[in-house]
C-alpha cells in the first residue's frame, strides 16, 4: 500500500498547490476529503487509524474561535468597527496606520480570515467616500491581519496546530513571536507609504469631511459583552490550562445558551468547509506518517535538507506557503518532519504566517480580501498585490529571521 499512500498524498498536495484538479470544479476541501476517502476505501488506513490521525484538539479550538467570531458579527461589532475606522478624522496616511493597527490587534485574538472578511466591505465604502483609492487599504487589511496573527497561538489555524503539537505556552509564544509580528506591521505600513504604486493614491482626498457621511450602526451590547467575556476566557484557558480543547468547547456551549441567537444563527457562520479540509488533510498526512518506511524517508530527507536551520525553514515556508498553502505545509512538516524544538516551532509559526503575504494565493485572508473588494467594485490584480506583497514579505522575513536567530 506504500505506493497508494504516496500517490494519494502527491495528488492531494498537487491539488492544494493548484487550488483544484485540472478539468474539475473541485476546491481544496473536496480534494482533501476525496483523498482521505480513497485511503479508507482501499484499506490503506482503517477507521481507527483515521480517527487517531485527526487532531480533535485543534479542531475544537478552531471551532470555538469561529463561534466566537459569529457572536461579534451578530452583535454588529464588525460593521460598527469598519464604519468607525473608515470615518476616522485623519489624513490618508493616518487612516492607513489606523487600519493596520486595528485590524492587526483584532487578528491577534481571533482568526485573521474572519477579520478580513468582516472589515473589508464597509471599509471600502468609507474609503471611496473620501475620494481615496481603496486598493492600498484592502491590501493593508490582508497583510496586517496576516502579520499580526503570527503573534499569538490563536491568531490563525496553523498556529493552533503548532500550539497543540508542541503544547506551547501562550505567554512564551507571545514573547517570542510578538516582536516579529509587530515588526511585520511596521513593514506593511512603511512599504505602503513609500511604494510608488500607493504614494500618489494616498494623496488623493475628496473635500468631504471625514465622518460627515458616517452610517449609523447599532451595537447589541449584551451580545458584544458576552463575546468579549468569552474572548477573555479563551485567552485565560490558553494561559492557565493544559487540556484546552474541552474547556474551549464549554465556551461554545455557553455561547449556544442564548435568548436572542438561535443555534442556527450561532453555528451558521462556522466555516465547516475549513474544518472538513482539516479532517481530510489530517487523515492523508496521518497515513503517510503512520507508514514506517515512508515516515523514515521523509524524516531523513527533511533532516538532511536542514529544515531545523532557521534560514532553510524560511525558504521552505516561503515556497510552501505560496504553493500548497501555509496550513497544508505546517500539517505536513509537523507530521513528517524532524523532532521539533520549541524554538523551531516558534520559527515555523512566524515564517509560515509572514510568508502568506507574498502573493494573493499565499493566504486565505488575501483571497478573501481580494474577493470582497471585487464584489465592491475594486479589482486587485495578481500583479497589483505582488508589487506590495513581495517586498513586505521579504523584508518581514529577513527581520524575523534575525530576531529568531538572536533568541534561539
VOPAGU-2260 file (C-alpha; in pm, 1 decimal, decimal comma):
REM VOPAGU-2260
SITE   aa  ch    i         X         Y         Z
SITE  UNK   A    0       0,0       0,0       0,0
SITE  UNK   A    1     301,4     231,9      19,0
SITE  UNK   A    2     264,4     332,8    -344,8
SITE  UNK   A    3    -105,0     416,7    -298,9
SITE  UNK   A    4     -40,3     632,1       6,9
SITE  UNK   A    5     234,4     823,1    -174,0
SITE  UNK   A    6      19,5     862,8    -486,8
SITE  UNK   A    7    -279,3     995,3    -291,9
SITE  UNK   A    8     -57,7    1225,0     -87,1
SITE  UNK   A    9     103,1    1364,8    -403,1
SITE  UNK   A   10    -234,8    1407,7    -572,5
SITE  UNK   A   11    -385,1    1587,1    -273,6
SITE  UNK   A   12     -93,7    1826,3    -228,5
SITE  UNK   A   13     -81,0    1886,9    -603,8
SITE  UNK   A   14    -443,6    1992,5    -573,5
SITE  UNK   A   15    -356,0    2212,8    -275,9
SITE  UNK   A   16     -99,7    2391,3    -492,1
SITE  UNK   A   17    -333,7    2446,5    -789,1
SITE  UNK   A   18    -644,8    2502,2    -580,3
SITE  UNK   A   19    -826,0    2240,0    -789,2
SITE  UNK   A   20    -773,1    1935,0   -1003,8
SITE  UNK   A   21    -748,7    2025,7   -1376,5
SITE  UNK   A   22   -1077,5    1986,7   -1559,6
SITE  UNK   A   23   -1286,8    1963,5   -1242,6
SITE  UNK   A   24   -1477,8    2224,2   -1044,4
SITE  UNK   A   25   -1344,8    2098,9    -713,1
SITE  UNK   A   26   -1174,0    2304,4    -444,9
SITE  UNK   A   27    -912,3    2219,8    -183,8
SITE  UNK   A   28   -1167,6    2090,5      65,9
SITE  UNK   A   29   -1312,9    1844,4    -184,1
SITE  UNK   A   30    -967,2    1726,6    -282,3
SITE  UNK   A   31    -866,8    1657,5      78,4
SITE  UNK   A   32   -1192,1    1473,0     154,3
SITE  UNK   A   33   -1164,0    1256,5    -159,3
SITE  UNK   A   34    -801,6    1174,3     -79,6
SITE  UNK   A   35    -898,7    1059,6     269,4
SITE  UNK   A   36   -1187,6     850,1     135,8
SITE  UNK   A   37    -966,1     677,6    -122,6
SITE  UNK   A   38    -722,8     572,3     150,7
SITE  UNK   A   39   -1005,3     446,0     371,7
SITE  UNK   A   40   -1184,2     253,6      95,3
SITE  UNK   A   41    -859,6      98,1     -28,3
SITE  UNK   A   42    -771,9     -20,4     321,0
SITE  UNK   A   43    -450,3     182,0     332,4
SITE  UNK   A   44    -574,5     318,7     664,9
SITE  UNK   A   45    -858,0     187,3     880,6
SITE  UNK   A   46   -1125,5     379,6    1065,5
SITE  UNK   A   47    -947,4     377,6    1398,8
SITE  UNK   A   48    -623,3     499,2    1244,0
SITE  UNK   A   49    -810,2     773,9    1058,1
SITE  UNK   A   50    -977,7     894,1    1377,3
SITE  UNK   A   51    -648,3     878,4    1565,3
SITE  UNK   A   52    -479,4    1094,2    1299,8
SITE  UNK   A   53    -735,8    1374,8    1332,5
SITE  UNK   A   54    -626,2    1637,9    1582,3
SITE  UNK   A   55    -959,7    1699,0    1751,9
SITE  UNK   A   56    -798,0    1941,0    1997,9
SITE  UNK   A   57    -703,9    2177,6    1715,0
SITE  UNK   A   58   -1046,2    2140,2    1553,8
SITE  UNK   A   59   -1217,9    2211,7    1885,9
SITE  UNK   A   60   -1026,6    2533,5    1943,3
SITE  UNK   A   61   -1075,2    2642,4    1582,3
SITE  UNK   A   62   -1449,9    2578,0    1611,1
SITE  UNK   A   63   -1454,8    2783,5    1931,6
SITE  UNK   A   64   -1288,1    3080,1    1761,4
SITE  UNK   A   65   -1533,8    3057,8    1470,6
SITE  UNK   A   66   -1833,7    3055,2    1705,0
SITE  UNK   A   67   -1678,4    3342,9    1896,9
SITE  UNK   A   68   -1642,6    3539,9    1574,3
SITE  UNK   A   69   -2008,6    3473,7    1492,8
SITE  UNK   A   70   -2100,0    3638,5    1822,7
SITE  UNK   A   71   -1910,1    3952,6    1728,5
SITE  UNK   A   72   -2076,1    3955,0    1386,4
SITE  UNK   A   73   -2422,0    3907,6    1537,8
SITE  UNK   A   74   -2364,0    4198,3    1776,3
SITE  UNK   A   75   -2290,6    4430,5    1482,2
SITE  UNK   A   76   -1936,0    4483,7    1608,7
SITE  UNK   A   77   -1762,1    4430,2    1276,1
SITE  UNK   A   78   -1995,9    4667,6    1089,7
SITE  UNK   A   79   -1957,0    4925,7    1364,4
SITE  UNK   A   80   -1579,0    4890,4    1365,0
SITE  UNK   A   81   -1541,9    4909,4     987,4
SITE  UNK   A   82   -1760,6    5219,3     982,7
SITE  UNK   A   83   -1563,4    5387,1    1261,0
SITE  UNK   A   84   -1226,7    5307,7    1100,7
SITE  UNK   A   85   -1324,8    5445,9     760,8
SITE  UNK   A   86   -1453,7    5767,4     916,8
SITE  UNK   A   87   -1164,0    5845,5    1147,0
SITE  UNK   A   88   -1079,7    6215,8    1137,6
SITE  UNK   A   89    -732,2    6150,4     997,4
SITE  UNK   A   90    -541,7    6211,5     677,2
SITE  UNK   A   91    -479,4    5925,2     433,9
SITE  UNK   A   92    -156,4    5813,0     598,6
SITE  UNK   A   93    -307,3    5833,9     945,3
SITE  UNK   A   94    -608,8    5639,3     826,5
SITE  UNK   A   95    -381,6    5372,2     679,3
SITE  UNK   A   96    -196,0    5347,1    1010,7
SITE  UNK   A   97    -527,7    5312,9    1194,1
SITE  UNK   A   98    -644,9    5036,9     959,8
SITE  UNK   A   99    -321,2    4842,5    1007,7
SITE  UNK   A  100    -316,3    4884,4    1386,9
SITE  UNK   A  101    -681,6    4795,6    1448,2
SITE  UNK   A  102    -700,5    4502,9    1205,7
SITE  UNK   A  103    -369,9    4376,7    1340,0
SITE  UNK   A  104    -485,8    4390,3    1701,1
SITE  UNK   A  105    -807,7    4205,0    1618,4
SITE  UNK   A  106    -626,5    3936,4    1420,1
SITE  UNK   A  107    -406,0    3853,1    1715,8
SITE  UNK   A  108    -706,2    3742,6    1924,6
SITE  UNK   A  109    -937,2    3597,3    1660,7
SITE  UNK   A  110    -878,8    3424,2    1327,6
SITE  UNK   A  111    -736,2    3662,6    1068,1
SITE  UNK   A  112    -967,9    3533,1     795,0
SITE  UNK   A  113   -1276,1    3647,0     986,0
SITE  UNK   A  114   -1135,2    3994,2    1046,7
SITE  UNK   A  115   -1059,1    4044,8     677,2
SITE  UNK   A  116   -1396,9    3909,8     568,5
SITE  UNK   A  117   -1588,8    4134,8     807,9
SITE  UNK   A  118   -1398,3    4462,8     782,3
SITE  UNK   A  119   -1312,4    4487,8     411,0
SITE  UNK   A  120   -1653,5    4570,0     251,8
SITE  UNK   A  121   -1755,8    4855,9     479,5
SITE  UNK   A  122   -1400,3    4991,7     487,0
SITE  UNK   A  123   -1400,8    5015,8     107,4
SITE  UNK   A  124   -1729,5    5203,9     119,6
SITE  UNK   A  125   -1589,9    5460,9     363,0
SITE  UNK   A  126   -1256,8    5499,4     182,4
SITE  UNK   A  127   -1425,4    5555,4    -154,8
SITE  UNK   A  128   -1646,6    5821,7       5,5
SITE  UNK   A  129   -1327,7    6010,0      92,2
SITE  UNK   A  130   -1211,8    6004,2    -270,1
SITE  UNK   A  131    -929,7    5759,7    -195,6
SITE  UNK   A  132    -820,2    5457,9    -394,9
SITE  UNK   A  133    -927,1    5157,4    -180,7
SITE  UNK   A  134    -661,0    4920,4    -319,6
SITE  UNK   A  135    -380,9    5001,7     -72,0
SITE  UNK   A  136    -626,9    4987,0     215,9
SITE  UNK   A  137    -756,0    4643,5     114,6
SITE  UNK   A  138    -400,9    4511,5      80,9
SITE  UNK   A  139    -318,0    4672,4     416,2
SITE  UNK   A  140    -606,2    4486,6     583,3
SITE  UNK   A  141    -491,7    4149,9     446,4
SITE  UNK   A  142    -120,2    4198,1     516,6
SITE  UNK   A  143    -176,6    4342,4     863,8
SITE  UNK   A  144    -412,3    4057,9     953,1
SITE  UNK   A  145    -156,3    3800,8     840,4
SITE  UNK   A  146     139,8    3965,5    1012,2
SITE  UNK   A  147     -30,5    4025,4    1346,6
SITE  UNK   A  148    -183,7    3678,5    1358,3
SITE  UNK   A  149     169,7    3540,2    1398,2
SITE  UNK   A  150     188,4    3693,1    1745,9
SITE  UNK   A  151     -40,5    3452,4    1933,3
SITE  UNK   A  152    -134,9    3086,4    1945,8
SITE  UNK   A  153    -494,8    3174,5    1848,8
SITE  UNK   A  154    -415,6    3415,5    1565,0
SITE  UNK   A  155    -455,2    3168,4    1277,7
SITE  UNK   A  156    -520,1    2797,3    1209,3
SITE  UNK   A  157    -155,8    2697,7    1157,5
SITE  UNK   A  158     -60,2    2846,8    1492,6
SITE  UNK   A  159    -335,9    2642,3    1658,9
SITE  UNK   A  160    -190,4    2323,3    1510,1
SITE  UNK   A  161     159,7    2416,8    1619,7
SITE  UNK   A  162      33,2    2501,7    1969,0
SITE  UNK   A  163    -137,6    2165,6    2014,4
SITE  UNK   A  164     153,0    1974,8    1860,2
SITE  UNK   A  165     411,5    2124,8    2092,2
SITE  UNK   A  166     183,2    2209,7    2386,9
SITE  UNK   A  167     327,0    2558,7    2371,2
SITE  UNK   A  168     284,5    2819,2    2642,1
SITE  UNK   A  169      75,7    3121,1    2541,7
SITE  UNK   A  170     294,6    3383,8    2708,5
SITE  UNK   A  171     624,8    3234,2    2591,2
SITE  UNK   A  172     489,0    3218,5    2237,2
SITE  UNK   A  173     376,9    3583,1    2256,2
SITE  UNK   A  174     718,2    3694,5    2380,2
SITE  UNK   A  175     899,8    3503,6    2104,7
SITE  UNK   A  176     663,3    3575,4    1815,1
SITE  UNK   A  177     511,1    3909,5    1914,1
SITE  UNK   A  178     821,4    4108,6    1815,7
SITE  UNK   A  179     843,6    3984,9    1452,4
SITE  UNK   A  180     465,7    4026,6    1424,2
SITE  UNK   A  181     491,3    4389,5    1538,0
SITE  UNK   A  182     783,9    4448,5    1305,2
SITE  UNK   A  183     574,7    4297,0    1028,2
SITE  UNK   A  184     300,6    4553,6    1089,4
SITE  UNK   A  185     554,0    4838,4    1072,2
SITE  UNK   A  186     691,8    4695,8     748,0
SITE  UNK   A  187     341,6    4680,7     599,7
SITE  UNK   A  188     291,9    5049,8     676,7
SITE  UNK   A  189     635,8    5156,8     552,5
SITE  UNK   A  190     609,6    4971,1     220,6
SITE  UNK   A  191     259,9    5102,7     153,7
SITE  UNK   A  192     363,1    5459,3     235,5
SITE  UNK   A  193     678,4    5468,1      25,5
SITE  UNK   A  194     580,4    5245,3    -264,9
SITE  UNK   A  195     541,0    5439,3    -593,2
SITE  UNK   A  196     223,1    5239,5    -653,9
SITE  UNK   A  197      46,4    5380,6    -348,6
SITE  UNK   A  198     222,8    5710,1    -278,8
SITE  UNK   A  199       3,1    5913,8    -512,5
SITE  UNK   A  200    -311,8    5719,5    -426,5
SITE  UNK   A  201    -277,6    5821,4     -62,6
SITE  UNK   A  202    -267,5    6190,8    -156,3
SITE  UNK   A  203    -597,2    6199,4    -344,1
SITE  UNK   A  204    -853,1    6319,5     -94,5
SITE  UNK   A  205   -1202,7    6449,6    -161,0
SITE  UNK   A  206   -1337,8    6761,9       4,3
SITE  UNK   A  207   -1576,2    6554,5     214,4
SITE  UNK   A  208   -1526,3    6590,0     587,1
SITE  UNK   A  209   -1437,5    6251,9     736,9
SITE  UNK   A  210   -1725,1    6125,6     944,1
SITE  UNK   A  211   -1984,0    6360,3     790,9
SITE  UNK   A  212   -2142,7    6075,4     593,8
SITE  UNK   A  213   -2096,8    5810,6     862,7
SITE  UNK   A  214   -2359,5    5539,8     867,8
SITE  UNK   A  215   -2540,0    5478,5    1193,2
SITE  UNK   A  216   -2454,7    5125,6    1304,5
SITE  UNK   A  217   -2616,1    4991,2    1618,5
SITE  UNK   A  218   -2444,8    4755,8    1859,6
SITE  UNK   A  219   -2616,5    4480,3    2052,8
SITE  UNK   A  220   -2427,2    4540,4    2373,2
SITE  UNK   A  221   -2539,6    4228,5    2565,6
SITE  UNK   A  222   -2421,9    4000,9    2282,0
SITE  UNK   A  223   -2099,9    4201,3    2246,6
SITE  UNK   A  224   -2035,4    4180,4    2620,5
SITE  UNK   A  225   -2085,2    3804,2    2606,5
SITE  UNK   A  226   -1839,7    3780,0    2316,1
SITE  UNK   A  227   -1579,3    3989,2    2499,3
SITE  UNK   A  228   -1611,9    3775,3    2811,6
SITE  UNK   A  229   -1572,0    3460,2    2602,5
SITE  UNK   A  230   -1261,1    3603,3    2434,7
SITE  UNK   A  231   -1101,5    3673,4    2770,4
SITE  UNK   A  232   -1195,1    3321,3    2881,9
SITE  UNK   A  233   -1027,4    3165,3    2575,6
SITE  UNK   A  234    -707,0    3359,2    2638,9
SITE  UNK   A  235    -707,4    3255,6    3005,8
SITE  UNK   A  236    -761,2    2892,8    2904,9
SITE  UNK   A  237    -455,2    2908,7    2680,0
SITE  UNK   A  238    -250,7    3065,4    2959,5
SITE  UNK   A  239    -362,5    2854,5    3254,6
SITE  UNK   A  240    -497,3    2521,7    3128,6
SITE  UNK   A  241    -322,7    2228,6    2963,5
SITE  UNK   A  242    -632,6    2043,3    2836,8
SITE  UNK   A  243    -759,8    2333,8    2628,9
SITE  UNK   A  244    -998,0    2158,8    2390,5
SITE  UNK   A  245   -1274,1    2059,1    2632,7
SITE  UNK   A  246   -1269,1    2392,7    2810,5
SITE  UNK   A  247   -1296,1    2572,4    2476,9
SITE  UNK   A  248   -1592,3    2355,3    2380,6
SITE  UNK   A  249   -1751,4    2451,0    2712,1
SITE  UNK   A  250   -1733,0    2812,1    2594,4
SITE  UNK   A  251   -1911,0    2708,8    2273,8
SITE  UNK   A  252   -2183,9    2550,3    2486,0
SITE  UNK   A  253   -2220,3    2869,7    2689,6
SITE  UNK   A  254   -2245,1    3079,6    2374,0
SITE  UNK   A  255   -2516,6    2849,2    2239,7
SITE  UNK   A  256   -2723,7    2926,1    2551,2
SITE  UNK   A  257   -2879,9    3248,7    2430,0
SITE  UNK   A  258   -3219,0    3416,8    2443,3
SITE  UNK   A  259   -3155,9    3615,2    2125,0
SITE  UNK   A  260   -2949,6    3394,9    1893,5
SITE  UNK   A  261   -3076,6    3058,1    1779,7
SITE  UNK   A  262   -2839,6    2766,1    1735,1
SITE  UNK   A  263   -2857,8    2801,5    1356,3
SITE  UNK   A  264   -2750,1    3165,3    1385,2
SITE  UNK   A  265   -2456,0    3081,2    1611,1
SITE  UNK   A  266   -2334,1    2784,6    1404,9
SITE  UNK   A  267   -2439,4    2921,7    1066,2
SITE  UNK   A  268   -2125,4    3134,0    1033,9
SITE  UNK   A  269   -1889,3    2846,8    1116,0
SITE  UNK   A  270   -1662,6    2761,3     822,3
SITE  UNK   A  271   -1747,5    2390,7     803,8
SITE  UNK   A  272   -1558,8    2365,8     473,6
SITE  UNK   A  273   -1235,5    2460,2     651,7
SITE  UNK   A  274   -1298,5    2204,3     925,1
SITE  UNK   A  275   -1362,8    1937,3     660,1
SITE  UNK   A  276   -1039,5    2039,1     485,7
SITE  UNK   A  277    -850,8    1990,3     810,6
SITE  UNK   A  278   -1004,1    1646,0     866,3
SITE  UNK   A  279    -914,3    1529,8     515,3
SITE  UNK   A  280    -556,9    1656,9     540,1
SITE  UNK   A  281    -511,6    1507,5     886,9
SITE  UNK   A  282    -608,8    1165,0     752,4
SITE  UNK   A  283    -388,4    1189,2     441,3
SITE  UNK   A  284     -80,9    1309,9     631,7
SITE  UNK   A  285    -159,7    1062,0     909,1
SITE  UNK   A  286    -142,8     776,9     659,4
SITE  UNK   A  287     198,7     898,9     546,8
SITE  UNK   A  288     337,6     936,0     898,7
SITE  UNK   A  289     182,3     604,6    1003,3
SITE  UNK   A  290     382,3     411,5     742,7
SITE  UNK   A  291     723,8     347,2     897,0
SITE  UNK   A  292     910,0     329,6     565,1
SITE  UNK   A  293     759,7     648,0     422,3
SITE  UNK   A  294     783,2     837,3     750,3
SITE  UNK   A  295    1151,0     749,4     792,0
SITE  UNK   A  296    1225,5     853,5     433,4
SITE  UNK   A  297    1067,8    1198,2     475,4
SITE  UNK   A  298    1214,0    1242,0     822,6
SITE  UNK   A  299    1564,6    1167,2     699,2
SITE  UNK   A  300    1520,2    1378,7     386,6
SITE  UNK   A  301    1399,5    1686,1     576,7
SITE  UNK   A  302    1670,1    1641,0     839,5
SITE  UNK   A  303    1938,0    1613,7     570,8
SITE  UNK   A  304    1789,4    1914,1     394,4
SITE  UNK   A  305    1846,3    2113,4     713,6
SITE  UNK   A  306    1487,6    2202,5     796,6
SITE  UNK   A  307    1598,9    2265,6    1157,3
SITE  UNK   A  308    1809,8    2561,0    1037,8
SITE  UNK   A  309    1619,9    2894,7    1054,4
SITE  UNK   A  310    1741,5    3006,3     711,0
SITE  UNK   A  311    1625,7    2683,0     545,3
SITE  UNK   A  312    1295,6    2695,5     733,1
SITE  UNK   A  313    1235,0    3046,0     597,0
SITE  UNK   A  314    1287,7    2925,5     239,5
SITE  UNK   A  315    1065,5    2620,1     284,5
SITE  UNK   A  316     794,4    2835,4     443,9
SITE  UNK   A  317     804,8    3093,3     164,7
SITE  UNK   A  318     785,9    2838,4    -116,3
SITE  UNK   A  319     540,3    2606,4      58,0
SITE  UNK   A  320     300,9    2875,7     177,9
SITE  UNK   A  321     269,9    3020,9    -170,7
SITE  UNK   A  322     217,5    2685,3    -342,7
SITE  UNK   A  323      33,0    2431,2    -129,5
SITE  UNK   A  324     -66,7    2689,2     136,3
SITE  UNK   A  325      58,4    2750,8     489,0
SITE  UNK   A  326    -194,6    2523,3     662,7
SITE  UNK   A  327    -116,5    2212,4     449,6
SITE  UNK   A  328     254,4    2295,2     471,5
SITE  UNK   A  329     254,5    2314,0     850,2
SITE  UNK   A  330      46,9    1998,5     879,1
SITE  UNK   A  331     289,3    1810,1     653,5
SITE  UNK   A  332     601,6    1934,8     831,7
SITE  UNK   A  333     466,2    1853,7    1177,0
SITE  UNK   A  334     368,9    1502,1    1068,5
SITE  UNK   A  335     674,4    1412,1     862,6
SITE  UNK   A  336     948,1    1646,5     973,9
SITE  UNK   A  337    1224,7    1603,5    1230,7
SITE  UNK   A  338    1190,6    1634,9    1607,3
SITE  UNK   A  339    1072,0    1989,5    1665,6
SITE  UNK   A  340    1218,3    2200,1    1944,5
SITE  UNK   A  341    1022,5    2488,0    2093,6
SITE  UNK   A  342    1233,4    2749,2    1913,4
SITE  UNK   A  343    1181,6    2566,7    1581,8
SITE  UNK   A  344     805,2    2564,3    1636,7
SITE  UNK   A  345     809,7    2936,8    1709,9
SITE  UNK   A  346    1005,7    2990,8    1389,8
SITE  UNK   A  347     769,2    2774,5    1187,4
SITE  UNK   A  348     470,8    2973,7    1312,9
SITE  UNK   A  349     626,2    3311,1    1233,1
SITE  UNK   A  350     784,4    3220,4     899,4
SITE  UNK   A  351     483,4    3033,1     759,0
SITE  UNK   A  352     248,8    3315,4     859,6
SITE  UNK   A  353     457,8    3605,7     731,3
SITE  UNK   A  354     518,8    3414,2     406,6
SITE  UNK   A  355     145,8    3430,8     343,0
SITE  UNK   A  356     179,1    3798,1     246,6
SITE  UNK   A  357     396,0    3719,5     -57,4
SITE  UNK   A  358     123,9    3651,5    -316,7
SITE  UNK   A  359    -255,4    3652,0    -323,4
SITE  UNK   A  360    -255,9    3271,3    -305,9
SITE  UNK   A  361     -25,9    3270,7      -2,4
SITE  UNK   A  362    -306,6    3313,4     246,9
SITE  UNK   A  363    -680,5    3256,8     264,2
SITE  UNK   A  364    -707,3    3606,2     413,3
SITE  UNK   A  365    -557,4    3753,3      94,4
SITE  UNK   A  366    -805,3    3567,7    -124,2
SITE  UNK   A  367   -1096,2    3681,2      93,8
SITE  UNK   A  368    -980,7    4044,5      79,8
SITE  UNK   A  369    -946,5    4040,9    -298,9
SITE  UNK   A  370   -1282,8    3868,6    -346,9
SITE  UNK   A  371   -1459,1    4109,2    -110,8
SITE  UNK   A  372   -1300,3    4402,6    -291,8
SITE  UNK   A  373   -1415,7    4267,8    -630,2
SITE  UNK   A  374   -1774,3    4245,6    -501,5
SITE  UNK   A  375   -1747,9    4611,0    -402,1
SITE  UNK   A  376   -1621,3    4707,9    -748,6
SITE  UNK   A  377   -1247,8    4727,6    -671,5
SITE  UNK   A  378   -1034,8    4491,1    -878,9
SITE  UNK   A  379    -695,5    4399,4    -733,5
SITE  UNK   A  380    -491,5    4201,8    -983,7
SITE  UNK   A  381    -227,5    3941,8    -908,7
SITE  UNK   A  382      37,9    4195,6   -1009,1
SITE  UNK   A  383    -116,1    4475,9    -800,4
SITE  UNK   A  384     -89,6    4262,9    -490,9
SITE  UNK   A  385     254,4    4118,3    -569,1
SITE  UNK   A  386     410,3    4463,7    -616,4
SITE  UNK   A  387     337,6    4529,1    -248,3
SITE  UNK   A  388     320,4    4179,0    -103,5
SITE  UNK   A  389     663,1    4067,6    -226,9
SITE  UNK   A  390     866,2    4348,8     -63,0
SITE  UNK   A  391     651,1    4335,6     252,3
SITE  UNK   A  392     716,5    3963,4     287,6
SITE  UNK   A  393    1086,8    3962,9     206,7
SITE  UNK   A  394    1165,1    4249,1     444,9
SITE  UNK   A  395     947,9    4098,1     719,5
SITE  UNK   A  396    1110,2    3756,5     684,2
SITE  UNK   A  397    1462,4    3899,4     699,3
SITE  UNK   A  398    1372,9    4088,8    1016,3
SITE  UNK   A  399    1201,2    3782,9    1165,4
SITE  UNK   A  400    1495,4    3559,7    1079,1
SITE  UNK   A  401    1729,2    3798,7    1259,2
SITE  UNK   A  402    1506,8    3802,4    1567,6
SITE  UNK   A  403    1459,4    3425,0    1579,3
SITE  UNK   A  404    1832,8    3368,7    1536,1
SITE  UNK   A  405    1900,5    3614,5    1817,4
SITE  UNK   A  406    1669,8    3448,3    2073,4
SITE  UNK   A  407    1738,0    3084,1    1977,9
